[in-house]
Amino acid sequence: MADVVSFRFTEDEIAHIQKVAGEKKVDKTTAARELIEYGWNYYILTQYRLGKLSLEKTAKELHIPMTDLLDLLAELGIQSPIQYEDYLEGLKNI
């Protein structure tokens, strides 16, 4: 069961929610949930791009298979933060 959480939004945030709700023809609660999910996805992808998350952890946090993550990263132009030298060093440790 979902928890009930109360937020106080700024006028700009309310406007964003209303715009998404109108464009997608959904209620404001659904629009707010979608925007929160988009924000979470952006945060996780940024953490990956900065090298703070592995591919496996990124896929897990986004709730998608690794193959879908690789397609998404390519689509967004996000390159792996691991350099070739780091990859070779990792192979030595296997």
N, CA, C and O atoms as CSV, one atom per row, in Angstrom:
chain,resi,resn,atom,element,x,y,z
A,1,MET,N,N,0.836,-1.180,0.000
A,1,MET,CA,C,0.000,0.000,0.000
A,1,MET,C,C,0.881,1.244,0.000
A,1,MET,O,O,1.921,1.271,0.658
A,2,ALA,N,N,0.478,2.250,-0.718
A,2,ALA,CA,C,1.253,3.480,-0.835
A,2,ALA,C,C,1.077,4.344,0.405
A,2,ALA,O,O,0.004,4.377,1.007
A,3,ASP,N,N,2.136,5.037,0.776
A,3,ASP,CA,C,2.080,5.993,1.874
A,3,ASP,C,C,1.489,7.298,1.381
A,3,ASP,O,O,1.648,7.662,0.216
A,4,VAL,N,N,0.815,7.992,2.263
A,4,VAL,CA,C,0.301,9.321,1.946
A,4,VAL,C,C,1.354,10.329,2.380
A,4,VAL,O,O,1.789,10.328,3.532
A,5,VAL,N,N,1.765,11.198,1.441
A,5,VAL,CA,C,2.774,12.208,1.710
A,5,VAL,C,C,2.228,13.550,1.255
A,5,VAL,O,O,1.610,13.656,0.196
A,6,SER,N,N,2.460,14.561,2.057
A,6,SER,CA,C,1.977,15.901,1.729
A,6,SER,C,C,3.156,16.775,1.308
A,6,SER,O,O,4.207,16.753,1.949
A,7,PHE,N,N,2.983,17.546,0.232
A,7,PHE,CA,C,4.019,18.451,-0.260
A,7,PHE,C,C,3.466,19.861,-0.374
A,7,PHE,O,O,2.269,20.056,-0.583
A,8,ARG,N,N,4.338,20.828,-0.236
A,8,ARG,CA,C,3.997,22.212,-0.545
A,8,ARG,C,C,4.805,22.577,-1.795
A,8,ARG,O,O,6.034,22.615,-1.760
A,9,PHE,N,N,4.102,22.843,-2.893
A,9,PHE,CA,C,4.753,23.160,-4.153
A,9,PHE,C,C,4.750,24.661,-4.388
A,9,PHE,O,O,3.841,25.372,-3.959
A,10,THR,N,N,5.787,25.131,-5.079
A,10,THR,CA,C,5.823,26.533,-5.491
A,10,THR,C,C,4.866,26.721,-6.665
A,10,THR,O,O,4.377,25.749,-7.240
A,11,GLU,N,N,4.607,27.966,-7.011
A,11,GLU,CA,C,3.731,28.241,-8.159
A,11,GLU,C,C,4.294,27.635,-9.435
A,11,GLU,O,O,3.549,27.083,-10.245
A,12,ASP,N,N,5.612,27.735,-9.617
A,12,ASP,CA,C,6.241,27.162,-10.813
A,12,ASP,C,C,6.074,25.644,-10.852
A,12,ASP,O,O,5.779,25.074,-11.902
A,13,GLU,N,N,6.261,24.995,-9.707
A,13,GLU,CA,C,6.116,23.540,-9.661
A,13,GLU,C,C,4.677,23.122,-9.969
A,13,GLU,O,O,4.449,22.148,-10.686
A,14,ILE,N,N,3.714,23.858,-9.429
A,14,ILE,CA,C,2.301,23.580,-9.723
A,14,ILE,C,C,2.038,23.761,-11.215
A,14,ILE,O,O,1.320,22.969,-11.826
A,15,ALA,N,N,2.626,24.810,-11.800
A,15,ALA,CA,C,2.440,25.058,-13.237
A,15,ALA,C,C,3.004,23.902,-14.060
A,15,ALA,O,O,2.399,23.492,-15.051
A,16,HIS,N,N,4.158,23.378,-13.656
A,16,HIS,CA,C,4.751,22.235,-14.366
A,16,HIS,C,C,3.831,21.019,-14.280
A,16,HIS,O,O,3.597,20.333,-15.275
A,17,ILE,N,N,3.321,20.764,-13.094
A,17,ILE,CA,C,2.420,19.621,-12.895
A,17,ILE,C,C,1.157,19.784,-13.737
A,17,ILE,O,O,0.710,18.838,-14.387
A,18,GLN,N,N,0.587,20.985,-13.723
A,18,GLN,CA,C,-0.633,21.230,-14.494
A,18,GLN,C,C,-0.381,21.099,-15.992
A,18,GLN,O,O,-1.229,20.595,-16.727
A,19,LYS,N,N,0.790,21.555,-16.441
A,19,LYS,CA,C,1.112,21.451,-17.863
A,19,LYS,C,C,1.206,19.985,-18.289
A,19,LYS,O,O,0.646,19.592,-19.312
A,20,VAL,N,N,1.913,19.188,-17.503
A,20,VAL,CA,C,2.031,17.763,-17.822
A,20,VAL,C,C,0.662,17.092,-17.765
A,20,VAL,O,O,0.325,16.287,-18.634
A,21,ALA,N,N,-0.120,17.420,-16.748
A,21,ALA,CA,C,-1.462,16.836,-16.615
A,21,ALA,C,C,-2.317,17.159,-17.835
A,21,ALA,O,O,-3.020,16.291,-18.352
A,22,GLY,N,N,-2.258,18.398,-18.292
A,22,GLY,CA,C,-3.036,18.798,-19.461
A,22,GLY,C,C,-2.562,18.141,-20.741
A,22,GLY,O,O,-3.370,17.669,-21.541
A,23,GLU,N,N,-1.245,18.109,-20.937
A,23,GLU,CA,C,-0.692,17.517,-22.155
A,23,GLU,C,C,-0.947,16.014,-22.235
A,23,GLU,O,O,-1.210,15.481,-23.313
A,24,LYS,N,N,-0.869,15.338,-21.099
A,24,LYS,CA,C,-1.044,13.883,-21.093
A,24,LYS,C,C,-2.470,13.460,-20.758
A,24,LYS,O,O,-2.803,12.275,-20.766
A,25,LYS,N,N,-3.296,14.448,-20.465
A,25,LYS,CA,C,-4.699,14.182,-20.112
A,25,LYS,C,C,-4.809,13.217,-18.927
A,25,LYS,O,O,-5.531,12.222,-18.973
A,26,VAL,N,N,-4.070,13.546,-17.869
A,26,VAL,CA,C,-4.107,12.780,-16.623
A,26,VAL,C,C,-4.367,13.745,-15.470
A,26,VAL,O,O,-4.289,14.962,-15.637
A,27,ASP,N,N,-4.673,13.193,-14.308
A,27,ASP,CA,C,-4.894,14.058,-13.152
A,27,ASP,C,C,-3.553,14.574,-12.615
A,27,ASP,O,O,-2.490,14.067,-12.974
A,28,LYS,N,N,-3.622,15.582,-11.757
A,28,LYS,CA,C,-2.405,16.211,-11.240
A,28,LYS,C,C,-1.559,15.249,-10.404
A,28,LYS,O,O,-0.331,15.336,-10.415
A,29,THR,N,N,-2.196,14.348,-9.694
A,29,THR,CA,C,-1.441,13.380,-8.892
A,29,THR,C,C,-0.599,12.479,-9.788
A,29,THR,O,O,0.573,12.234,-9.504
A,30,THR,N,N,-1.194,11.992,-10.859
A,30,THR,CA,C,-0.463,11.143,-11.805
A,30,THR,C,C,0.672,11.925,-12.454
A,30,THR,O,O,1.777,11.405,-12.611
A,31,ALA,N,N,0.402,13.172,-12.831
A,31,ALA,CA,C,1.437,14.013,-13.439
A,31,ALA,C,C,2.588,14.239,-12.464
A,31,ALA,O,O,3.753,14.169,-12.858
A,32,ALA,N,N,2.279,14.509,-11.199
A,32,ALA,CA,C,3.326,14.723,-10.193
A,32,ALA,C,C,4.160,13.459,-10.011
A,32,ALA,O,O,5.384,13.531,-9.897
A,33,ARG,N,N,3.502,12.307,-9.984
A,33,ARG,CA,C,4.234,11.037,-9.860
A,33,ARG,C,C,5.169,10.826,-11.050
A,33,ARG,O,O,6.313,10.403,-10.880
A,34,GLU,N,N,4.680,11.120,-12.247
A,34,GLU,CA,C,5.516,10.963,-13.444
A,34,GLU,C,C,6.726,11.888,-13.388
A,34,GLU,O,O,7.837,11.479,-13.725
A,35,LEU,N,N,6.516,13.127,-12.966
A,35,LEU,CA,C,7.631,14.067,-12.876
A,35,LEU,C,C,8.648,13.625,-11.830
A,35,LEU,O,O,9.852,13.770,-12.038
A,36,ILE,N,N,8.179,13.091,-10.715
A,36,ILE,CA,C,9.097,12.574,-9.696
A,36,ILE,C,C,9.899,11.414,-10.267
A,36,ILE,O,O,11.106,11.326,-10.040
A,37,GLU,N,N,9.246,10.524,-11.004
A,37,GLU,CA,C,9.940,9.383,-11.611
A,37,GLU,C,C,10.967,9.849,-12.650
A,37,GLU,O,O,12.076,9.318,-12.708
A,38,TYR,N,N,10.600,10.839,-13.467
A,38,TYR,CA,C,11.556,11.396,-14.431
A,38,TYR,C,C,12.761,11.996,-13.708
A,38,TYR,O,O,13.901,11.822,-14.138
A,39,GLY,N,N,12.504,12.693,-12.624
A,39,GLY,CA,C,13.595,13.276,-11.835
A,39,GLY,C,C,14.503,12.212,-11.254
A,39,GLY,O,O,15.725,12.364,-11.251
A,40,TRP,N,N,13.910,11.133,-10.761
A,40,TRP,CA,C,14.695,10.028,-10.215
A,40,TRP,C,C,15.568,9.410,-11.304
A,40,TRP,O,O,16.755,9.162,-11.093
A,41,ASN,N,N,14.972,9.163,-12.469
A,41,ASN,CA,C,15.730,8.588,-13.581
A,41,ASN,C,C,16.889,9.491,-13.977
A,41,ASN,O,O,17.994,9.010,-14.228
A,42,TYR,N,N,16.644,10.798,-14.036
A,42,TYR,CA,C,17.704,11.751,-14.376
A,42,TYR,C,C,18.817,11.691,-13.331
A,42,TYR,O,O,19.999,11.670,-13.674
A,43,TYR,N,N,18.434,11.664,-12.070
A,43,TYR,CA,C,19.414,11.604,-10.984
A,43,TYR,C,C,20.281,10.347,-11.113
A,43,TYR,O,O,21.506,10.425,-11.017
A,44,ILE,N,N,19.656,9.208,-11.325
A,44,ILE,CA,C,20.394,7.947,-11.429
A,44,ILE,C,C,21.312,7.956,-12.649
A,44,ILE,O,O,22.465,7.534,-12.552
A,45,LEU,N,N,20.823,8.426,-13.787
A,45,LEU,CA,C,21.664,8.482,-14.991
A,45,LEU,C,C,22.836,9.439,-14.800
A,45,LEU,O,O,23.935,9.177,-15.289
A,46,THR,N,N,22.616,10.531,-14.103
A,46,THR,CA,C,23.697,11.475,-13.813
A,46,THR,C,C,24.739,10.826,-12.907
A,46,THR,O,O,25.940,10.996,-13.117
A,47,GLN,N,N,24.282,10.084,-11.900
A,47,GLN,CA,C,25.216,9.393,-11.008
A,47,GLN,C,C,26.058,8.386,-11.788
A,47,GLN,O,O,27.251,8.243,-11.521
A,48,TYR,N,N,25.456,7.691,-12.743
A,48,TYR,CA,C,26.203,6.759,-13.584
A,48,TYR,C,C,27.232,7.511,-14.430
A,48,TYR,O,O,28.395,7.115,-14.512
A,49,ARG,N,N,26.783,8.604,-15.057
A,49,ARG,CA,C,27.679,9.380,-15.923
A,49,ARG,C,C,28.883,9.899,-15.148
A,49,ARG,O,O,29.976,10.011,-15.702
A,50,LEU,N,N,28.690,10.215,-13.870
A,50,LEU,CA,C,29.777,10.716,-13.027
A,50,LEU,C,C,30.648,9.595,-12.464
A,50,LEU,O,O,31.632,9.857,-11.771
A,51,GLY,N,N,30.286,8.347,-12.761
A,51,GLY,CA,C,31.072,7.215,-12.293
A,51,GLY,C,C,30.741,6.778,-10.875
A,51,GLY,O,O,31.493,6.008,-10.276
A,52,LYS,N,N,29.636,7.253,-10.335
A,52,LYS,CA,C,29.269,6.909,-8.960
A,52,LYS,C,C,28.414,5.648,-8.866
A,52,LYS,O,O,28.222,5.108,-7.777
A,53,LEU,N,N,27.898,5.178,-10.001
A,53,LEU,CA,C,27.105,3.950,-10.042
A,53,LEU,C,C,27.622,3.047,-11.151
A,53,LEU,O,O,28.044,3.519,-12.207
A,54,SER,N,N,27.584,1.759,-10.905
A,54,SER,CA,C,27.945,0.785,-11.934
A,54,SER,C,C,26.771,0.599,-12.888
A,54,SER,O,O,25.655,1.043,-12.618
A,55,LEU,N,N,27.041,-0.063,-14.001
A,55,LEU,CA,C,25.962,-0.398,-14.934
A,55,LEU,C,C,24.898,-1.239,-14.238
A,55,LEU,O,O,23.701,-0.994,-14.390
A,56,GLU,N,N,25.343,-2.223,-13.479
A,56,GLU,CA,C,24.404,-3.122,-12.804
A,56,GLU,C,C,23.518,-2.362,-11.818
A,56,GLU,O,O,22.302,-2.553,-11.799
A,57,LYS,N,N,24.122,-1.507,-11.004
A,57,LYS,CA,C,23.358,-0.738,-10.014
A,57,LYS,C,C,22.417,0.244,-10.706
A,57,LYS,O,O,21.295,0.453,-10.244
A,58,THR,N,N,22.860,0.845,-11.803
A,58,THR,CA,C,22.021,1.782,-12.551
A,58,THR,C,C,20.791,1.071,-13.099
A,58,THR,O,O,19.673,1.570,-12.970
A,59,ALA,N,N,20.993,-0.087,-13.709
A,59,ALA,CA,C,19.864,-0.863,-14.242
A,59,ALA,C,C,18.902,-1.247,-13.124
A,59,ALA,O,O,17.684,-1.178,-13.293
A,60,LYS,N,N,19.450,-1.650,-11.989
A,60,LYS,CA,C,18.613,-2.047,-10.855
A,60,LYS,C,C,17.793,-0.860,-10.347
A,60,LYS,O,O,16.598,-1.002,-10.087
A,61,GLU,N,N,18.421,0.302,-10.203
A,61,GLU,CA,C,17.721,1.491,-9.698
A,61,GLU,C,C,16.643,1.975,-10.666
A,61,GLU,O,O,15.629,2.530,-10.243
A,62,LEU,N,N,16.862,1.763,-11.966
A,62,LEU,CA,C,15.877,2.178,-12.974
A,62,LEU,C,C,14.841,1.088,-13.251
A,62,LEU,O,O,13.886,1.307,-13.997
A,63,HIS,N,N,15.034,-0.086,-12.647
A,63,HIS,CA,C,14.108,-1.215,-12.814
A,63,HIS,C,C,13.970,-1.635,-14.282
A,63,HIS,O,O,12.872,-1.895,-14.774
A,64,ILE,N,N,15.129,-1.693,-14.967
A,64,ILE,CA,C,15.134,-2.121,-16.363
A,64,ILE,C,C,16.255,-3.136,-16.579
A,64,ILE,O,O,17.247,-3.126,-15.850
A,65,PRO,N,N,16.104,-4.015,-17.579
A,65,PRO,CA,C,17.175,-4.965,-17.890
A,65,PRO,C,C,18.423,-4.236,-18.392
A,65,PRO,O,O,18.345,-3.130,-18.926
A,66,MET,N,N,19.560,-4.877,-18.209
A,66,MET,CA,C,20.836,-4.294,-18.623
A,66,MET,C,C,20.825,-3.931,-20.109
A,66,MET,O,O,21.346,-2.883,-20.489
A,67,THR,N,N,20.238,-4.785,-20.953
A,67,THR,CA,C,20.216,-4.500,-22.392
A,67,THR,C,C,19.426,-3.225,-22.687
A,67,THR,O,O,19.813,-2.440,-23.552
A,68,ASP,N,N,18.322,-3.019,-21.970
A,68,ASP,CA,C,17.545,-1.785,-22.154
A,68,ASP,C,C,18.334,-0.575,-21.678
A,68,ASP,O,O,18.261,0.495,-22.283
A,69,LEU,N,N,19.091,-0.741,-20.591
A,69,LEU,CA,C,19.917,0.365,-20.099
A,69,LEU,C,C,20.974,0.740,-21.133
A,69,LEU,O,O,21.197,1.923,-21.392
A,70,LEU,N,N,21.620,-0.254,-21.720
A,70,LEU,CA,C,22.641,0.032,-22.733
A,70,LEU,C,C,22.038,0.775,-23.918
A,70,LEU,O,O,22.648,1.705,-24.446
A,71,ASP,N,N,20.841,0.369,-24.338
A,71,ASP,CA,C,20.151,1.075,-25.424
A,71,ASP,C,C,19.825,2.508,-25.016
A,71,ASP,O,O,20.006,3.434,-25.807
A,72,LEU,N,N,19.343,2.698,-23.784
A,72,LEU,CA,C,18.999,4.029,-23.289
A,72,LEU,C,C,20.224,4.931,-23.220
A,72,LEU,O,O,20.165,6.093,-23.623
A,73,LEU,N,N,21.334,4.401,-22.710
A,73,LEU,CA,C,22.564,5.191,-22.620
A,73,LEU,C,C,23.037,5.618,-24.007
A,73,LEU,O,O,23.466,6.756,-24.194
A,74,ALA,N,N,22.959,4.712,-24.973
A,74,ALA,CA,C,23.355,5.041,-26.345
A,74,ALA,C,C,22.425,6.097,-26.926
A,74,ALA,O,O,22.875,7.039,-27.578
A,75,GLU,N,N,21.125,5.936,-26.688
A,75,GLU,CA,C,20.134,6.891,-27.191
A,75,GLU,C,C,20.367,8.291,-26.622
A,75,GLU,O,O,20.194,9.289,-27.322
A,76,LEU,N,N,20.758,8.356,-25.352
A,76,LEU,CA,C,20.988,9.645,-24.693
A,76,LEU,C,C,22.408,10.168,-24.886
A,76,LEU,O,O,22.723,11.285,-24.475
A,77,GLY,N,N,23.264,9.361,-25.511
A,77,GLY,CA,C,24.640,9.790,-25.746
A,77,GLY,C,C,25.490,9.804,-24.490
A,77,GLY,O,O,26.465,10.551,-24.408
A,78,ILE,N,N,25.132,8.986,-23.512
A,78,ILE,CA,C,25.895,8.916,-22.262
A,78,ILE,C,C,26.944,7.830,-22.412
A,78,ILE,O,O,26.626,6.657,-22.607
A,79,GLN,N,N,28.194,8.241,-22.319
A,79,GLN,CA,C,29.287,7.288,-22.454
A,79,GLN,C,C,29.690,6.773,-21.082
A,79,GLN,O,O,29.464,7.428,-20.065
A,80,SER,N,N,30.285,5.601,-21.070
A,80,SER,CA,C,30.750,5.015,-19.822
A,80,SER,C,C,31.839,5.895,-19.219
A,80,SER,O,O,32.735,6.347,-19.932
A,81,PRO,N,N,31.769,6.141,-17.913
A,81,PRO,CA,C,32.803,6.949,-17.275
A,81,PRO,C,C,34.107,6.181,-17.074
A,81,PRO,O,O,35.106,6.764,-16.652
A,82,ILE,N,N,34.111,4.877,-17.369
A,82,ILE,CA,C,35.303,4.061,-17.184
A,82,ILE,C,C,36.217,4.216,-18.396
A,82,ILE,O,O,35.786,4.035,-19.535
A,83,GLN,N,N,37.459,4.547,-18.146
A,83,GLN,CA,C,38.444,4.696,-19.209
A,83,GLN,C,C,38.998,3.320,-19.587
A,83,GLN,O,O,38.918,2.372,-18.806
A,84,TYR,N,N,39.552,3.226,-20.776
A,84,TYR,CA,C,40.083,1.963,-21.275
A,84,TYR,C,C,41.170,1.421,-20.349
A,84,TYR,O,O,41.260,0.212,-20.135
A,85,GLU,N,N,41.985,2.306,-19.807
A,85,GLU,CA,C,43.052,1.894,-18.898
A,85,GLU,C,C,42.469,1.253,-17.634
A,85,GLU,O,O,43.011,0.274,-17.123
A,86,ASP,N,N,41.366,1.810,-17.139
A,86,ASP,CA,C,40.701,1.240,-15.965
A,86,ASP,C,C,40.164,-0.152,-16.279
A,86,ASP,O,O,40.234,-1.059,-15.450
A,87,TYR,N,N,39.632,-0.305,-17.474
A,87,TYR,CA,C,39.115,-1.601,-17.916
A,87,TYR,C,C,40.241,-2.635,-17.936
A,87,TYR,O,O,40.077,-3.748,-17.436
A,88,LEU,N,N,41.389,-2.261,-18.516
A,88,LEU,CA,C,42.525,-3.178,-18.580
A,88,LEU,C,C,43.018,-3.531,-17.182
A,88,LEU,O,O,43.371,-4.681,-16.916
A,89,GLU,N,N,43.043,-2.553,-16.297
A,89,GLU,CA,C,43.464,-2.803,-14.917
A,89,GLU,C,C,42.506,-3.779,-14.237
A,89,GLU,O,O,42.931,-4.646,-13.474
A,90,GLY,N,N,41.223,-3.632,-14.517
A,90,GLY,CA,C,40.230,-4.542,-13.957
A,90,GLY,C,C,40.424,-5.968,-14.441
A,90,GLY,O,O,40.211,-6.918,-13.687
A,91,LEU,N,N,40.828,-6.120,-15.699
A,91,LEU,CA,C,41.074,-7.458,-16.238
A,91,LEU,C,C,42.230,-8.147,-15.520
A,91,LEU,O,O,42.231,-9.367,-15.358
A,92,LYS,N,N,43.217,-7.355,-15.092
A,92,LYS,CA,C,44.359,-7.929,-14.371
A,92,LYS,C,C,43.926,-8.516,-13.032
A,92,LYS,O,O,44.543,-9.456,-12.531
A,93,ASN,N,N,42.876,-7.966,-12.463
A,93,ASN,CA,C,42.424,-8.400,-11.139
A,93,ASN,C,C,41.496,-9.608,-11.178
A,93,ASN,O,O,41.067,-10.106,-10.137
A,94,ILE,N,N,41.192,-10.069,-12.375
A,94,ILE,CA,C,40.283,-11.226,-12.495
A,94,ILE,C,C,41.034,-12.508,-12.249
A,94,ILE,O,O,40.446,-13.588,-12.304
